[in-house]
Amino acid sequence: MELILPSLAERLKPLRKGKGKTQKEMAELLQVTERHYQKIEYGHINISATMLLALADYFGVTTDYLLGREG
């Protein structure tokens, strides 16, 4: 399957693990199913701007960082 958001996929898992969270806990935080969150983390689906902002705020990073636009 083609990666839709490869940079997001590359960065989410280490950020999540750094916070000691499971995929299930992240799904609950974002109010989506665990499977939906997995698809986001694997880069298989697009996410809304609202969800991107929520992830950036939660992890204390910029949306540009999540999208791979900054190092």
mmCIF file as Biopython writes it, N, C-alpha, C and O atoms, coordinates in Angstrom:
data_model
#
loop_
_atom_site.group_PDB
_atom_site.id
_atom_site.type_symbol
_atom_site.label_atom_id
_atom_site.label_alt_id
_atom_site.label_comp_id
_atom_site.label_asym_id
_atom_site.label_entity_id
_atom_site.label_seq_id
_atom_site.pdbx_PDB_ins_code
_atom_site.Cartn_x
_atom_site.Cartn_y
_atom_site.Cartn_z
_atom_site.occupancy
_atom_site.B_iso_or_equiv
_atom_site.auth_seq_id
_atom_site.auth_asym_id
_atom_site.pdbx_PDB_model_num
ATOM 1   N N  . MET A ? 1  ? 0.850   -1.181 0.000  1.0 0.0 1  A 1 
ATOM 2   C CA . MET A ? 1  ? 0.000   0.000  0.000  1.0 0.0 1  A 1 
ATOM 3   C C  . MET A ? 1  ? 0.895   1.243  0.000  1.0 0.0 1  A 1 
ATOM 4   O O  . MET A ? 1  ? 1.883   1.314  0.730  1.0 0.0 1  A 1 
ATOM 5   N N  . GLU A ? 2  ? 0.533   2.202  -0.819 1.0 0.0 2  A 1 
ATOM 6   C CA . GLU A ? 2  ? 1.295   3.449  -0.928 1.0 0.0 2  A 1 
ATOM 7   C C  . GLU A ? 2  ? 1.113   4.307  0.321  1.0 0.0 2  A 1 
ATOM 8   O O  . GLU A ? 2  ? 0.015   4.421  0.867  1.0 0.0 2  A 1 
ATOM 9   N N  . LEU A ? 3  ? 2.204   4.899  0.751  1.0 0.0 3  A 1 
ATOM 10  C CA . LEU A ? 3  ? 2.128   5.801  1.895  1.0 0.0 3  A 1 
ATOM 11  C C  . LEU A ? 3  ? 1.575   7.148  1.445  1.0 0.0 3  A 1 
ATOM 12  O O  . LEU A ? 3  ? 2.077   7.740  0.490  1.0 0.0 3  A 1 
ATOM 13  N N  . ILE A ? 4  ? 0.559   7.623  2.120  1.0 0.0 4  A 1 
ATOM 14  C CA . ILE A ? 4  ? -0.058  8.908  1.808  1.0 0.0 4  A 1 
ATOM 15  C C  . ILE A ? 4  ? 0.745   10.038 2.456  1.0 0.0 4  A 1 
ATOM 16  O O  . ILE A ? 4  ? 1.048   11.043 1.814  1.0 0.0 4  A 1 
ATOM 17  N N  . LEU A ? 5  ? 1.078   9.862  3.716  1.0 0.0 5  A 1 
ATOM 18  C CA . LEU A ? 5  ? 1.843   10.869 4.461  1.0 0.0 5  A 1 
ATOM 19  C C  . LEU A ? 5  ? 3.080   10.196 5.073  1.0 0.0 5  A 1 
ATOM 20  O O  . LEU A ? 5  ? 3.096   9.908  6.269  1.0 0.0 5  A 1 
ATOM 21  N N  . PRO A ? 6  ? 4.110   9.944  4.263  1.0 0.0 6  A 1 
ATOM 22  C CA . PRO A ? 6  ? 5.273   9.199  4.771  1.0 0.0 6  A 1 
ATOM 23  C C  . PRO A ? 6  ? 5.975   9.880  5.941  1.0 0.0 6  A 1 
ATOM 24  O O  . PRO A ? 6  ? 6.410   9.193  6.865  1.0 0.0 6  A 1 
ATOM 25  N N  . SER A ? 7  ? 6.097   11.190 5.933  1.0 0.0 7  A 1 
ATOM 26  C CA . SER A ? 7  ? 6.775   11.878 7.035  1.0 0.0 7  A 1 
ATOM 27  C C  . SER A ? 7  ? 5.998   11.733 8.340  1.0 0.0 7  A 1 
ATOM 28  O O  . SER A ? 7  ? 6.583   11.517 9.401  1.0 0.0 7  A 1 
ATOM 29  N N  . LEU A ? 8  ? 4.693   11.854 8.250  1.0 0.0 8  A 1 
ATOM 30  C CA . LEU A ? 8  ? 3.860   11.685 9.436  1.0 0.0 8  A 1 
ATOM 31  C C  . LEU A ? 8  ? 4.013   10.269 9.972  1.0 0.0 8  A 1 
ATOM 32  O O  . LEU A ? 8  ? 4.157   10.067 11.177 1.0 0.0 8  A 1 
ATOM 33  N N  . ALA A ? 9  ? 3.982   9.302  9.084  1.0 0.0 9  A 1 
ATOM 34  C CA . ALA A ? 9  ? 4.136   7.905  9.494  1.0 0.0 9  A 1 
ATOM 35  C C  . ALA A ? 9  ? 5.487   7.681  10.170 1.0 0.0 9  A 1 
ATOM 36  O O  . ALA A ? 9  ? 5.584   6.950  11.156 1.0 0.0 9  A 1 
ATOM 37  N N  . GLU A ? 10 ? 6.506   8.305  9.642  1.0 0.0 10 A 1 
ATOM 38  C CA . GLU A ? 10 ? 7.865   8.158  10.167 1.0 0.0 10 A 1 
ATOM 39  C C  . GLU A ? 10 ? 8.014   8.787  11.558 1.0 0.0 10 A 1 
ATOM 40  O O  . GLU A ? 10 ? 8.791   8.298  12.379 1.0 0.0 10 A 1 
ATOM 41  N N  . ARG A ? 11 ? 7.294   9.838  11.817 1.0 0.0 11 A 1 
ATOM 42  C CA . ARG A ? 11 ? 7.491   10.602 13.052 1.0 0.0 11 A 1 
ATOM 43  C C  . ARG A ? 11 ? 6.522   10.264 14.178 1.0 0.0 11 A 1 
ATOM 44  O O  . ARG A ? 11 ? 6.855   10.443 15.349 1.0 0.0 11 A 1 
ATOM 45  N N  . LEU A ? 12 ? 5.331   9.779  13.845 1.0 0.0 12 A 1 
ATOM 46  C CA . LEU A ? 12 ? 4.331   9.550  14.885 1.0 0.0 12 A 1 
ATOM 47  C C  . LEU A ? 12 ? 4.708   8.458  15.880 1.0 0.0 12 A 1 
ATOM 48  O O  . LEU A ? 12 ? 4.575   8.653  17.088 1.0 0.0 12 A 1 
ATOM 49  N N  . LYS A ? 13 ? 5.172   7.319  15.392 1.0 0.0 13 A 1 
ATOM 50  C CA . LYS A ? 13 ? 5.453   6.203  16.288 1.0 0.0 13 A 1 
ATOM 51  C C  . LYS A ? 13 ? 6.500   6.564  17.346 1.0 0.0 13 A 1 
ATOM 52  O O  . LYS A ? 13 ? 6.263   6.320  18.528 1.0 0.0 13 A 1 
ATOM 53  N N  . PRO A ? 14 ? 7.653   7.138  16.966 1.0 0.0 14 A 1 
ATOM 54  C CA . PRO A ? 14 ? 8.620   7.506  18.005 1.0 0.0 14 A 1 
ATOM 55  C C  . PRO A ? 14 ? 8.069   8.541  19.000 1.0 0.0 14 A 1 
ATOM 56  O O  . PRO A ? 14 ? 8.374   8.488  20.191 1.0 0.0 14 A 1 
ATOM 57  N N  . LEU A ? 15 ? 7.263   9.473  18.502 1.0 0.0 15 A 1 
ATOM 58  C CA . LEU A ? 15 ? 6.663   10.465 19.402 1.0 0.0 15 A 1 
ATOM 59  C C  . LEU A ? 15 ? 5.718   9.785  20.392 1.0 0.0 15 A 1 
ATOM 60  O O  . LEU A ? 15 ? 5.733   10.075 21.588 1.0 0.0 15 A 1 
ATOM 61  N N  . ARG A ? 16 ? 4.901   8.882  19.870 1.0 0.0 16 A 1 
ATOM 62  C CA . ARG A ? 16 ? 3.941   8.159  20.721 1.0 0.0 16 A 1 
ATOM 63  C C  . ARG A ? 16 ? 4.679   7.333  21.775 1.0 0.0 16 A 1 
ATOM 64  O O  . ARG A ? 16 ? 4.345   7.365  22.959 1.0 0.0 16 A 1 
ATOM 65  N N  . LYS A ? 17 ? 5.682   6.601  21.318 1.0 0.0 17 A 1 
ATOM 66  C CA . LYS A ? 17 ? 6.436   5.757  22.250 1.0 0.0 17 A 1 
ATOM 67  C C  . LYS A ? 17 ? 7.174   6.604  23.290 1.0 0.0 17 A 1 
ATOM 68  O O  . LYS A ? 17 ? 7.312   6.200  24.444 1.0 0.0 17 A 1 
ATOM 69  N N  . GLY A ? 18 ? 7.643   7.777  22.872 1.0 0.0 18 A 1 
ATOM 70  C CA . GLY A ? 18 ? 8.316   8.681  23.790 1.0 0.0 18 A 1 
ATOM 71  C C  . GLY A ? 18 ? 7.404   9.156  24.918 1.0 0.0 18 A 1 
ATOM 72  O O  . GLY A ? 18 ? 7.867   9.470  26.015 1.0 0.0 18 A 1 
ATOM 73  N N  . LYS A ? 19 ? 6.112   9.204  24.636 1.0 0.0 19 A 1 
ATOM 74  C CA . LYS A ? 19 ? 5.129   9.594  25.656 1.0 0.0 19 A 1 
ATOM 75  C C  . LYS A ? 19 ? 4.622   8.373  26.437 1.0 0.0 19 A 1 
ATOM 76  O O  . LYS A ? 19 ? 3.834   8.507  27.373 1.0 0.0 19 A 1 
ATOM 77  N N  . GLY A ? 20 ? 5.090   7.174  26.032 1.0 0.0 20 A 1 
ATOM 78  C CA . GLY A ? 20 ? 4.663   5.952  26.717 1.0 0.0 20 A 1 
ATOM 79  C C  . GLY A ? 20 ? 3.220   5.586  26.450 1.0 0.0 20 A 1 
ATOM 80  O O  . GLY A ? 20 ? 2.567   4.967  27.289 1.0 0.0 20 A 1 
ATOM 81  N N  . LYS A ? 21 ? 2.715   5.967  25.279 1.0 0.0 21 A 1 
ATOM 82  C CA . LYS A ? 21 ? 1.315   5.708  24.927 1.0 0.0 21 A 1 
ATOM 83  C C  . LYS A ? 21 ? 1.192   4.543  23.957 1.0 0.0 21 A 1 
ATOM 84  O O  . LYS A ? 21 ? 2.085   4.295  23.146 1.0 0.0 21 A 1 
ATOM 85  N N  . THR A ? 22 ? 0.083   3.838  24.051 1.0 0.0 22 A 1 
ATOM 86  C CA . THR A ? 22 ? -0.229  2.778  23.098 1.0 0.0 22 A 1 
ATOM 87  C C  . THR A ? 22 ? -1.049  3.370  21.953 1.0 0.0 22 A 1 
ATOM 88  O O  . THR A ? 22 ? -1.540  4.496  22.041 1.0 0.0 22 A 1 
ATOM 89  N N  . GLN A ? 23 ? -1.184  2.606  20.897 1.0 0.0 23 A 1 
ATOM 90  C CA . GLN A ? 23 ? -2.038  3.056  19.797 1.0 0.0 23 A 1 
ATOM 91  C C  . GLN A ? 23 ? -3.480  3.200  20.269 1.0 0.0 23 A 1 
ATOM 92  O O  . GLN A ? 23 ? -4.189  4.110  19.839 1.0 0.0 23 A 1 
ATOM 93  N N  . LYS A ? 24 ? -3.905  2.320  21.137 1.0 0.0 24 A 1 
ATOM 94  C CA . LYS A ? 24 ? -5.269  2.391  21.667 1.0 0.0 24 A 1 
ATOM 95  C C  . LYS A ? 24 ? -5.476  3.683  22.459 1.0 0.0 24 A 1 
ATOM 96  O O  . LYS A ? 24 ? -6.510  4.338  22.323 1.0 0.0 24 A 1 
ATOM 97  N N  . GLU A ? 25 ? -4.504  4.046  23.278 1.0 0.0 25 A 1 
ATOM 98  C CA . GLU A ? 25 ? -4.617  5.285  24.059 1.0 0.0 25 A 1 
ATOM 99  C C  . GLU A ? 25 ? -4.645  6.508  23.153 1.0 0.0 25 A 1 
ATOM 100 O O  . GLU A ? 25 ? -5.381  7.459  23.415 1.0 0.0 25 A 1 
ATOM 101 N N  . MET A ? 26 ? -3.849  6.488  22.091 1.0 0.0 26 A 1 
ATOM 102 C CA . MET A ? 26 ? -3.853  7.614  21.146 1.0 0.0 26 A 1 
ATOM 103 C C  . MET A ? 26 ? -5.199  7.699  20.432 1.0 0.0 26 A 1 
ATOM 104 O O  . MET A ? 26 ? -5.728  8.790  20.216 1.0 0.0 26 A 1 
ATOM 105 N N  . ALA A ? 27 ? -5.743  6.551  20.072 1.0 0.0 27 A 1 
ATOM 106 C CA . ALA A ? 27 ? -7.050  6.535  19.417 1.0 0.0 27 A 1 
ATOM 107 C C  . ALA A ? 27 ? -8.111  7.145  20.320 1.0 0.0 27 A 1 
ATOM 108 O O  . ALA A ? 27 ? -8.954  7.920  19.866 1.0 0.0 27 A 1 
ATOM 109 N N  . GLU A ? 28 ? -8.065  6.794  21.593 1.0 0.0 28 A 1 
ATOM 110 C CA . GLU A ? 28 ? -9.033  7.349  22.553 1.0 0.0 28 A 1 
ATOM 111 C C  . GLU A ? 28 ? -8.854  8.856  22.679 1.0 0.0 28 A 1 
ATOM 112 O O  . GLU A ? 28 ? -9.832  9.602  22.733 1.0 0.0 28 A 1 
ATOM 113 N N  . LEU A ? 29 ? -7.611  9.297  22.725 1.0 0.0 29 A 1 
ATOM 114 C CA . LEU A ? 29 ? -7.331  10.729 22.827 1.0 0.0 29 A 1 
ATOM 115 C C  . LEU A ? 29 ? -7.897  11.489 21.627 1.0 0.0 29 A 1 
ATOM 116 O O  . LEU A ? 29 ? -8.434  12.587 21.775 1.0 0.0 29 A 1 
ATOM 117 N N  . LEU A ? 30 ? -7.773  10.895 20.442 1.0 0.0 30 A 1 
ATOM 118 C CA . LEU A ? 30 ? -8.230  11.548 19.208 1.0 0.0 30 A 1 
ATOM 119 C C  . LEU A ? 30 ? -9.685  11.231 18.875 1.0 0.0 30 A 1 
ATOM 120 O O  . LEU A ? 30 ? -10.235 11.746 17.901 1.0 0.0 30 A 1 
ATOM 121 N N  . GLN A ? 31 ? -10.295 10.387 19.685 1.0 0.0 31 A 1 
ATOM 122 C CA . GLN A ? 31 ? -11.691 9.978  19.507 1.0 0.0 31 A 1 
ATOM 123 C C  . GLN A ? 31 ? -11.916 9.299  18.162 1.0 0.0 31 A 1 
ATOM 124 O O  . GLN A ? 31 ? -12.859 9.614  17.436 1.0 0.0 31 A 1 
ATOM 125 N N  . VAL A ? 32 ? -11.027 8.360  17.850 1.0 0.0 32 A 1 
ATOM 126 C CA . VAL A ? 32 ? -11.163 7.528  16.657 1.0 0.0 32 A 1 
ATOM 127 C C  . VAL A ? 32 ? -10.958 6.078  17.087 1.0 0.0 32 A 1 
ATOM 128 O O  . VAL A ? 32 ? -10.553 5.810  18.219 1.0 0.0 32 A 1 
ATOM 129 N N  . THR A ? 33 ? -11.238 5.150  16.182 1.0 0.0 33 A 1 
ATOM 130 C CA . THR A ? 33 ? -11.000 3.753  16.513 1.0 0.0 33 A 1 
ATOM 131 C C  . THR A ? 33 ? -9.505  3.470  16.505 1.0 0.0 33 A 1 
ATOM 132 O O  . THR A ? 33 ? -8.722  4.216  15.915 1.0 0.0 33 A 1 
ATOM 133 N N  . GLU A ? 34 ? -9.123  2.393  17.161 1.0 0.0 34 A 1 
ATOM 134 C CA . GLU A ? 34 ? -7.704  2.016  17.167 1.0 0.0 34 A 1 
ATOM 135 C C  . GLU A ? 34 ? -7.220  1.735  15.752 1.0 0.0 34 A 1 
ATOM 136 O O  . GLU A ? 34 ? -6.103  2.104  15.392 1.0 0.0 34 A 1 
ATOM 137 N N  . ARG A ? 35 ? -8.050  1.086  14.953 1.0 0.0 35 A 1 
ATOM 138 C CA . ARG A ? 35 ? -7.681  0.779  13.567 1.0 0.0 35 A 1 
ATOM 139 C C  . ARG A ? 35 ? -7.468  2.064  12.766 1.0 0.0 35 A 1 
ATOM 140 O O  . ARG A ? 35 ? -6.533  2.155  11.970 1.0 0.0 35 A 1 
ATOM 141 N N  . HIS A ? 36 ? -8.321  3.040  12.973 1.0 0.0 36 A 1 
ATOM 142 C CA . HIS A ? 36 ? -8.179  4.321  12.278 1.0 0.0 36 A 1 
ATOM 143 C C  . HIS A ? 36 ? -6.847  4.977  12.656 1.0 0.0 36 A 1 
ATOM 144 O O  . HIS A ? 36 ? -6.128  5.479  11.792 1.0 0.0 36 A 1 
ATOM 145 N N  . TYR A ? 37 ? -6.527  4.968  13.948 1.0 0.0 37 A 1 
ATOM 146 C CA . TYR A ? 37 ? -5.250  5.547  14.369 1.0 0.0 37 A 1 
ATOM 147 C C  . TYR A ? 37 ? -4.085  4.785  13.749 1.0 0.0 37 A 1 
ATOM 148 O O  . TYR A ? 37 ? -3.109  5.394  13.311 1.0 0.0 37 A 1 
ATOM 149 N N  . GLN A ? 38 ? -4.178  3.471  13.709 1.0 0.0 38 A 1 
ATOM 150 C CA . GLN A ? 38 ? -3.107  2.674  13.103 1.0 0.0 38 A 1 
ATOM 151 C C  . GLN A ? 38 ? -2.881  3.087  11.651 1.0 0.0 38 A 1 
ATOM 152 O O  . GLN A ? 38 ? -1.737  3.202  11.209 1.0 0.0 38 A 1 
ATOM 153 N N  . LYS A ? 39 ? -3.950  3.309  10.916 1.0 0.0 39 A 1 
ATOM 154 C CA . LYS A ? 39 ? -3.824  3.735  9.519  1.0 0.0 39 A 1 
ATOM 155 C C  . LYS A ? 39 ? -3.144  5.095  9.411  1.0 0.0 39 A 1 
ATOM 156 O O  . LYS A ? 39 ? -2.386  5.343  8.473  1.0 0.0 39 A 1 
ATOM 157 N N  . ILE A ? 40 ? -3.415  5.971  10.367 1.0 0.0 40 A 1 
ATOM 158 C CA . ILE A ? 40 ? -2.743  7.277  10.395 1.0 0.0 40 A 1 
ATOM 159 C C  . ILE A ? 40 ? -1.256  7.074  10.659 1.0 0.0 40 A 1 
ATOM 160 O O  . ILE A ? 40 ? -0.409  7.625  9.957  1.0 0.0 40 A 1 
ATOM 161 N N  . GLU A ? 41 ? -0.948  6.274  11.683 1.0 0.0 41 A 1 
ATOM 162 C CA . GLU A ? 41 ? 0.450   6.065  12.068 1.0 0.0 41 A 1 
ATOM 163 C C  . GLU A ? 41 ? 1.240   5.343  10.970 1.0 0.0 41 A 1 
ATOM 164 O O  . GLU A ? 41 ? 2.442   5.565  10.827 1.0 0.0 41 A 1 
ATOM 165 N N  . TYR A ? 42 ? 0.589   4.503  10.214 1.0 0.0 42 A 1 
ATOM 166 C CA . TYR A ? 42 ? 1.261   3.790  9.129  1.0 0.0 42 A 1 
ATOM 167 C C  . TYR A ? 42 ? 1.308   4.615  7.845  1.0 0.0 42 A 1 
ATOM 168 O O  . TYR A ? 42 ? 1.911   4.197  6.857  1.0 0.0 42 A 1 
ATOM 169 N N  . GLY A ? 43 ? 0.666   5.793  7.861  1.0 0.0 43 A 1 
ATOM 170 C CA . GLY A ? 43 ? 0.694   6.670  6.700  1.0 0.0 43 A 1 
ATOM 171 C C  . GLY A ? 43 ? -0.213  6.239  5.568  1.0 0.0 43 A 1 
ATOM 172 O O  . GLY A ? 43 ? 0.003   6.621  4.418  1.0 0.0 43 A 1 
ATOM 173 N N  . HIS A ? 44 ? -1.228  5.446  5.881  1.0 0.0 44 A 1 
ATOM 174 C CA . HIS A ? 44 ? -2.110  4.916  4.844  1.0 0.0 44 A 1 
ATOM 175 C C  . HIS A ? 44 ? -3.317  5.787  4.549  1.0 0.0 44 A 1 
ATOM 176 O O  . HIS A ? 44 ? -4.000  5.574  3.546  1.0 0.0 44 A 1 
ATOM 177 N N  . ILE A ? 45 ? -3.595  6.765  5.402  1.0 0.0 45 A 1 
ATOM 178 C CA . ILE A ? 45 ? -4.733  7.653  5.159  1.0 0.0 45 A 1 
ATOM 179 C C  . ILE A ? 45 ? -4.351  9.091  5.486  1.0 0.0 45 A 1 
ATOM 180 O O  . ILE A ? 45 ? -3.426  9.344  6.259  1.0 0.0 45 A 1 
ATOM 181 N N  . ASN A ? 46 ? -5.067  10.012 4.894  1.0 0.0 46 A 1 
ATOM 182 C CA . ASN A ? 46 ? -4.907  11.432 5.225  1.0 0.0 46 A 1 
ATOM 183 C C  . ASN A ? 46 ? -5.621  11.723 6.535  1.0 0.0 46 A 1 
ATOM 184 O O  . ASN A ? 46 ? -6.504  10.977 6.959  1.0 0.0 46 A 1 
ATOM 185 N N  . ILE A ? 47 ? -5.225  12.815 7.167  1.0 0.0 47 A 1 
ATOM 186 C CA . ILE A ? 47 ? -5.918  13.235 8.375  1.0 0.0 47 A 1 
ATOM 187 C C  . ILE A ? 47 ? -6.370  14.676 8.210  1.0 0.0 47 A 1 
ATOM 188 O O  . ILE A ? 47 ? -5.856  15.419 7.374  1.0 0.0 47 A 1 
ATOM 189 N N  . SER A ? 48 ? -7.328  15.044 9.013  1.0 0.0 48 A 1 
ATOM 190 C CA . SER A ? 48 ? -7.846  16.408 8.947  1.0 0.0 48 A 1 
ATOM 191 C C  . SER A ? 48 ? -6.846  17.381 9.564  1.0 0.0 48 A 1 
ATOM 192 O O  . SER A ? 48 ? -5.961  16.994 10.326 1.0 0.0 48 A 1 
ATOM 193 N N  . ALA A ? 49 ? -7.011  18.641 9.215  1.0 0.0 49 A 1 
ATOM 194 C CA . ALA A ? 49 ? -6.169  19.687 9.799  1.0 0.0 49 A 1 
ATOM 195 C C  . ALA A ? 49 ? -6.372  19.745 11.307 1.0 0.0 49 A 1 
ATOM 196 O O  . ALA A ? 49 ? -5.422  19.974 12.056 1.0 0.0 49 A 1 
ATOM 197 N N  . THR A ? 50 ? -7.595  19.540 11.747 1.0 0.0 50 A 1 
ATOM 198 C CA . THR A ? 50 ? -7.902  19.552 13.175 1.0 0.0 50 A 1 
ATOM 199 C C  . THR A ? 50 ? -7.131  18.455 13.905 1.0 0.0 50 A 1 
ATOM 200 O O  . THR A ? 50 ? -6.578  18.687 14.980 1.0 0.0 50 A 1 
ATOM 201 N N  . MET A ? 51 ? -7.099  17.266 13.319 1.0 0.0 51 A 1 
ATOM 202 C CA . MET A ? 51 ? -6.385  16.160 13.945 1.0 0.0 51 A 1 
ATOM 203 C C  . MET A ? 51 ? -4.878  16.399 13.906 1.0 0.0 51 A 1 
ATOM 204 O O  . MET A ? 51 ? -4.169  16.071 14.858 1.0 0.0 51 A 1 
ATOM 205 N N  . LEU A ? 52 ? -4.395  16.962 12.819 1.0 0.0 52 A 1 
ATOM 206 C CA . LEU A ? 52 ? -2.970  17.281 12.718 1.0 0.0 52 A 1 
ATOM 207 C C  . LEU A ? 52 ? -2.567  18.275 13.806 1.0 0.0 52 A 1 
ATOM 208 O O  . LEU A ? 52 ? -1.527  18.117 14.445 1.0 0.0 52 A 1 
ATOM 209 N N  . LEU A ? 53 ? -3.387  19.287 14.011 1.0 0.0 53 A 1 
ATOM 210 C CA . LEU A ? 53 ? -3.127  20.273 15.073 1.0 0.0 53 A 1 
ATOM 211 C C  . LEU A ? 53 ? -3.181  19.635 16.457 1.0 0.0 53 A 1 
ATOM 212 O O  . LEU A ? 53 ? -2.366  19.954 17.323 1.0 0.0 53 A 1 
ATOM 213 N N  . ALA A ? 54 ? -4.134  18.739 16.664 1.0 0.0 54 A 1 
ATOM 214 C CA . ALA A ? 54 ? -4.244  18.065 17.955 1.0 0.0 54 A 1 
ATOM 215 C C  . ALA A ? 54 ? -2.999  17.231 18.241 1.0 0.0 54 A 1 
ATOM 216 O O  . ALA A ? 54 ? -2.500  17.222 19.366 1.0 0.0 54 A 1 
ATOM 217 N N  . LEU A ? 55 ? -2.500  16.533 17.226 1.0 0.0 55 A 1 
ATOM 218 C CA . LEU A ? 55 ? -1.284  15.730 17.394 1.0 0.0 55 A 1 
ATOM 219 C C  . LEU A ? 55 ? -0.075  16.623 17.681 1.0 0.0 55 A 1 
ATOM 220 O O  . LEU A ? 55 ? 0.727   16.329 18.566 1.0 0.0 55 A 1 
ATOM 221 N N  . ALA A ? 56 ? 0.045   17.702 16.933 1.0 0.0 56 A 1 
ATOM 222 C CA . ALA A ? 56 ? 1.165   18.622 17.139 1.0 0.0 56 A 1 
ATOM 223 C C  . ALA A ? 56 ? 1.135   19.203 18.552 1.0 0.0 56 A 1 
ATOM 224 O O  . ALA A ? 56 ? 2.165   19.263 19.223 1.0 0.0 56 A 1 
ATOM 225 N N  . ASP A ? 57 ? -0.037  19.626 18.997 1.0 0.0 57 A 1 
ATOM 226 C CA . ASP A ? 57 ? -0.173  20.178 20.353 1.0 0.0 57 A 1 
ATOM 227 C C  . ASP A ? 57 ? 0.159   19.130 21.404 1.0 0.0 57 A 1 
ATOM 228 O O  . ASP A ? 57 ? 0.877   19.416 22.362 1.0 0.0 57 A 1 
ATOM 229 N N  . TYR A ? 58 ? -0.354  17.932 21.234 1.0 0.0 58 A 1 
ATOM 230 C CA . TYR A ? 58 ? -0.129  16.872 22.217 1.0 0.0 58 A 1 
ATOM 231 C C  . TYR A ? 58 ? 1.358   16.540 22.342 1.0 0.0 58 A 1 
ATOM 232 O O  . TYR A ? 58 ? 1.871   16.378 23.449 1.0 0.0 58 A 1 
ATOM 233 N N  . PHE A ? 59 ? 2.043   16.439 21.208 1.0 0.0 59 A 1 
ATOM 234 C CA . PHE A ? 59 ? 3.449   16.057 21.229 1.0 0.0 59 A 1 
ATOM 235 C C  . PHE A ? 59 ? 4.398   17.240 21.393 1.0 0.0 59 A 1 
ATOM 236 O O  . PHE A ? 59 ? 5.604   17.045 21.544 1.0 0.0 59 A 1 
ATOM 237 N N  . GLY A ? 60 ? 3.875   18.454 21.364 1.0 0.0 60 A 1 
ATOM 238 C CA . GLY A ? 60 ? 4.720   19.633 21.541 1.0 0.0 60 A 1 
ATOM 239 C C  . GLY A ? 60 ? 5.650   19.882 20.370 1.0 0.0 60 A 1 
ATOM 240 O O  . GLY A ? 60 ? 6.787   20.321 20.543 1.0 0.0 60 A 1 
ATOM 241 N N  . VAL A ? 61 ? 5.151   19.594 19.174 1.0 0.0 61 A 1 
ATOM 242 C CA . VAL A ? 61 ? 5.914   19.829 17.949 1.0 0.0 61 A 1 
ATOM 243 C C  . VAL A ? 61 ? 5.063   20.665 17.004 1.0 0.0 61 A 1 
ATOM 244 O O  . VAL A ? 61 ? 3.888   20.913 17.276 1.0 0.0 61 A 1 
ATOM 245 N N  . THR A ? 62 ? 5.646   21.093 15.907 1.0 0.0 62 A 1 
ATOM 246 C CA . THR A ? 62 ? 4.883   21.863 14.925 1.0 0.0 62 A 1 
ATOM 247 C C  . THR A ? 62 ? 4.242   20.931 13.910 1.0 0.0 62 A 1 
ATOM 248 O O  . THR A ? 62 ? 4.658   19.785 13.738 1.0 0.0 62 A 1 
ATOM 249 N N  . THR A ? 63 ? 3.225   21.448 13.248 1.0 0.0 63 A 1 
ATOM 250 C CA . THR A ? 63 ? 2.621   20.674 12.167 1.0 0.0 63 A 1 
ATOM 251 C C  . THR A ? 63 ? 3.635   20.486 11.039 1.0 0.0 63 A 1 
ATOM 252 O O  . THR A ? 63 ? 3.643   19.448 10.378 1.0 0.0 63 A 1 
ATOM 253 N N  . ASP A ? 64 ? 4.484   21.484 10.819 1.0 0.0 64 A 1 
ATOM 254 C CA . ASP A ? 64 ? 5.531   21.349 9.804  1.0 0.0 64 A 1 
ATOM 255 C C  . ASP A ? 64 ? 6.446   20.172 10.122 1.0 0.0 64 A 1 
ATOM 256 O O  . ASP A ? 64 ? 6.836   19.426 9.224  1.0 0.0 64 A 1 
ATOM 257 N N  . TYR A ? 65 ? 6.783   20.007 11.385 1.0 0.0 65 A 1 
ATOM 258 C CA . TYR A ? 65 ? 7.621   18.874 11.779 1.0 0.0 65 A 1 
ATOM 259 C C  . TYR A ? 65 ? 6.918   17.560 11.451 1.0 0.0 65 A 1 
ATOM 260 O O  . TYR A ? 65 ? 7.525   16.662 10.867 1.0 0.0 65 A 1 
ATOM 261 N N  . LEU A ? 66 ? 5.647   17.440 11.821 1.0 0.0 66 A 1 
ATOM 262 C CA . LEU A ? 66 ? 4.905   16.206 11.558 1.0 0.0 66 A 1 
ATOM 263 C C  . LEU A ? 66 ? 4.816   15.903 10.064 1.0 0.0 66 A 1 
ATOM 264 O O  . LEU A ? 66 ? 4.820   14.742 9.656  1.0 0.0 66 A 1 
ATOM 265 N N  . LEU A ? 67 ? 4.737   16.952 9.262  1.0 0.0 67 A 1 
ATOM 266 C CA . LEU A ? 67 ? 4.615   16.765 7.811  1.0 0.0 67 A 1 
ATOM 267 C C  . LEU A ? 67 ? 5.966   16.669 7.108  1.0 0.0 67 A 1 
ATOM 268 O O  . LEU A ? 67 ? 6.027   16.507 5.889  1.0 0.0 67 A 1 
ATOM 269 N N  . GLY A ? 68 ? 7.044   16.768 7.878  1.0 0.0 68 A 1 
ATOM 270 C CA . GLY A ? 68 ? 8.380   16.625 7.295  1.0 0.0 68 A 1 
ATOM 271 C C  . GLY A ? 68 ? 8.904   17.863 6.618  1.0 0.0 68 A 1 
ATOM 272 O O  . GLY A ? 68 ? 9.780   17.785 5.758  1.0 0.0 68 A 1 
ATOM 273 N N  . ARG A ? 69 ? 8.376   19.000 6.999  1.0 0.0 69 A 1 
ATOM 274 C CA . ARG A ? 69 ? 8.807   20.254 6.375  1.0 0.0 69 A 1 
ATOM 275 C C  . ARG A ? 69 ? 9.902   20.964 7.155  1.0 0.0 69 A 1 
ATOM 276 O O  . ARG A ? 69 ? 10.385  22.020 6.748  1.0 0.0 69 A 1 
ATOM 277 N N  . GLU A ? 70 ? 10.290  20.372 8.283  1.0 0.0 70 A 1 
ATOM 278 C CA . GLU A ? 70 ? 11.413  20.911 9.056  1.0 0.0 70 A 1 
ATOM 279 C C  . GLU A ? 70 ? 12.081  19.749 9.766  1.0 0.0 70 A 1 
ATOM 280 O O  . GLU A ? 70 ? 11.463  18.708 9.989  1.0 0.0 70 A 1 
ATOM 281 N N  . GLY A ? 71 ? 13.353  19.931 10.124 1.0 0.0 71 A 1 
ATOM 282 C CA . GLY A ? 71 ? 14.130  18.849 10.730 1.0 0.0 71 A 1 
ATOM 283 C C  . GLY A ? 71 ? 13.941  18.682 12.185 1.0 0.0 71 A 1 
ATOM 284 O O  . GLY A ? 71 ? 14.550  17.799 12.789 1.0 0.0 71 A 1 
#
